[in-house]
């Protein structure tokens, strides 16, 4: 089973509050973030990870490490982890087997047809161009592949994009104001989704 945890980026506390609430063992990677938005999102997704770990393995106090390639790992914990954040959403995947998660907002996609032609096989790009909702169609294709890349299926984005989309979990998420995001995960099913409220 792959456990997915989701929270709203807008509900994240300010960086000083988040840093005070975050266990030092989960701080890995945040010290490198110079952009204020990236720092806020990085701290917030680690707070979401802290909440997720507290619900699945409350007796453990794992340490988060980030590989040179940017992949997160949990030390002193039997679970694999994947993290993702966007302007609107934060997502964490935890599983006993390798997993990957990606969340992207529709506002990030300005020309889905051009992106599909650049990154995806030609038949899939044509289907996206002909779709009733090409932005969401592209995001579902892209986020599934990005999740597969994060799981470790391929070592480059170009290679994973050239493959058919892997089986996995994909869901369209809506905010109260109507903005949409796509959450996708690749891992051992079934997939359990939990909405969380961040502390602070």
Secondary structure, DSSP 4 states (H G I P E B T S, - for coil): -EEEEEEEGGGSPPHHHHHHHS-GGG-TTGGG--SHHHHHHHHHHHHHHHHHHHHH-TT---EEEE-TTS-EEEETSS-EEEEEE-SSEEEEEEESS--EEEEEEGGG-S-HHHHHHHHS-HHHHHHHHTSTTHHHHHHHHHHHHHHHHHHTS-SSHHHHHHSPPPS-EEEEEE-TTS-EEEEEEESSSPEEEEE-----
